[in-house]
Amino acid sequence: FFSFFVGRILRVAMLALCSVASLAFSGAGVRSPLASRQAVQMVSLDSLPGGSIEIPGNKDAKPWDPLGLAKLNDLPTEDGRPSANPSVAWLREAELKHGRICMLGVVGMIVQQFVRLGGPYYDSPNPIEAAMKTPASAFGQIIIFCGIVEFVLNNGKMTMDDMFADGRAPGDLGFDPLKLGKDPAKRADLELKELKNGRLAMLGFSGLLHQAFISGKPVLEPLSAIDSY
């Protein structure tokens, strides 16, 4: 049953992604002009919030990148064409998006234990069991919705080559209804806090998910038995 479920999810996901990708590439070549790629390359890790290890009193902290991922885009190619490796801007946007999703996911996994929609598909307090009972069409709707949001907010620029060609900062989708980013100093502080909380949420979500797999219980239920250990 699990393999059948995963198979259905993957099929829906691939169809949704292919649909969005076809829209993104319609009327344009796969590779943008070299100038667009060069504009993306100008973003460096040390110019982004959270790129360096914070050491009190040390203002000359170097970027923390032990695997050298930020340098992949600078590697030369045999034919002299622009590198197809991910840029620093693309990697940072991916990190921010994963962090945002995991912050929502952690909250959702906890709230789900106490508040549920009910019905045959949405009545389980266990996140793993709830995911297994959710129809594949529901997951497909989520993926399609995310694809549409990406396409609209990026003005149709969906490739790594042109996504930041207009100078857009990684993670900046232009969504700030509360105007929290009007003050540049406050904005920089909030950007760093978002990044840190997102990194912590990615670890937390992974931990809660594995705990639910191993224990087979809702994420907070093991706390009630902590005295028995």
N, C-alpha and C positions, 0 to 999 in steps of 0.2 A: 504493500500500500504506500509506503513511504517513497519508494522509487517512482511509482506511478504519479504521486503528488508532485515530486520534484520535477518529473518530466513535463507535466502540464505547466508548471510555473515557468520552466525554461522556455517552452514553446511560446507562451504568451509574451514573455520578456523579449525574446528574439524578434517576434513580429512587431512589438511596439517600438523597439529600438530601430529596426529596419525602416519602419514608417517615418519616424522622426528624422533618421539619417537621410532618407530620400528627400525630405523637405529641405533639410539643411544644405544639401549639395545641389539642389535644382538650380539650373541657370549659372552655375559657377564651377570652376575646376576644383579638383581635390586639393591642390597646393596653391596657396595664396602667393602674391608677389614676395620677392626677397625682402623688400622694405618692411613688410609686416612681420616677418620672422625676426629681422634685426631689431625692430621695436620691442618685441617680446624679450629678446636676449638682453636688453639693457637693464632689466629688473635683476637685481642681485639679492642674495640671501641676507646680507647684512643691512640692506635697506628696508627689510620687512620686519614688522613687530614679531618678537619672539624668536628671531633667528639666531640669537646668541644666548649662551649660558649666562644667567644673571648672577654676578658675584658682587656683593656689597662693597662699595668703594672702588670698584674697578670699572672705569669708563672705557677701557680698551678691550673689552671682551670680544673674542673672535667668534664668528658663526660656528655653531655646533652641527657638523655634518660628517660624522665618522665614515659613512659609506660613500661620500662624494657624490650624492645624488644631484646636488645643485650644479655639478659640473658636467653632467651627462650631455646637456645640450651644446656644450662647447667642444665636444670631441670632434675631430676632423673626420670627414667622410672620404672614401676612396675616389669618388667622382667629383668632389668639390661642391656638391649640392648642399643646401642647408640640412643640418642634422634633423633626423626624425625623432630624436629622443625628447622626452618631456622637458619643458622649460621650467624655470624656477616659479614663474607666475602660475603655470598650469598646476604644478605640484602643490603650491600654497592654496590655490582655490580648491583642489581636491581635498586637502587636509581640512580646510574650513567647512566644506560641505559635509564631509564625513563626521566632523565634530558636531555640527548642528543637528544632523540626523540622530546621532547617538545621544545628544542631550534630550531630544524629544523622546527617543527610545527608552532611556532610563526612566524618565517620568512616566511614560506610558506603561512600562512593565510594573511599576509600583502602583500606579492608580488603578490599573486593571484588576488588581487583587480585591479592590473595594468597590469599584464602579464599573459596571458592564452594561452593554446594550441589551443583553438578553436574547432570547430566541435560540434556535438550534445551533447557530454558528458562532455566537458571540457570548456564551454564558460561562466560559471556563476562566477561572482565576489564574490558571497556569499558562504562561505565555507560549510555551512549546505546544501544548495541547490545543490552545486557541489557534495557533498558526496552522496546525494540522487540519483543523475543522473549517478554516476559512476557505471559501470557494476560490478556485484559480482565477475566476473572472474578477473577483475583488482585488486580488494582487495585480491583475492586468490593468485595472482602472487606475491604481496608484502609479504604476510605471508610466502609463500614457499621460496622466496628469503631470507627473514630474517632467516628462519630455516636453510637453507643451509649455510649461513654465520656463524651462531652460531655453527653448527656442524663442519665446517672446522676449524674455528679459535680455537675451544676448543678441536681439535683432537679427536672428537667423544665422549668426556666426557661431557655428558649433564645432569647428575644428580647432586643434591645438595651434594651428598657424595663424588664424585670424581672430580668435576669441578676444585677444587683448590688443588688437591692432589700433583701436581707437583710443588707447591710453587708459582704459578702465582698470582700476586697481583690483587685484585678485580678491574675490569674495564680495566685492561691492556690486550689489544687484539693484541699487537705486531704491531700496525699500527701507524707508525710515519714517514711518507715519508719526512717531512721537518726536521727531526732530532732535534725537539724542546726539547726533553728530554735528550739530551746528558749530559748537565750540571745538576748534582744532585740538586743543590740549585734552579736553574731555573725550574727544573721539579717539585719540591715540590710546588713552587709558582703557577705554571700553573695548577697543580692538584687541589689545593685549589680554584683557580679561576673558573675552570671548574665545580667543585662541587657547588659553590655558584651560578654561572650563571644558572646551571641546576635546582637548587631549585627554583630560581626566575622564570625561564621559565615554570616550572610545574604550578606555581600559575598563571602566565600570560596566559598560554594556556587555563587553566580552565576558567579564566575570559573572554577571547576573545570568547571562545566557548559558554559560557552562554549568553554573550551579543548578539551574533549572533542568538541564539535561541529565545531570548526575543524580540529583535528589528526586526528580519527578514531582516537585512541589512548587507552589507559588514562591516568588523570590523572597518574601519576608517571613514565610512560615517557619523556616529553620531557626529563626531567632527565638521562637517560642520554646524550642528544645535545647537552647544553649546551655542551660543548667545541667543537662544530663550528660554533657561531654566531660 
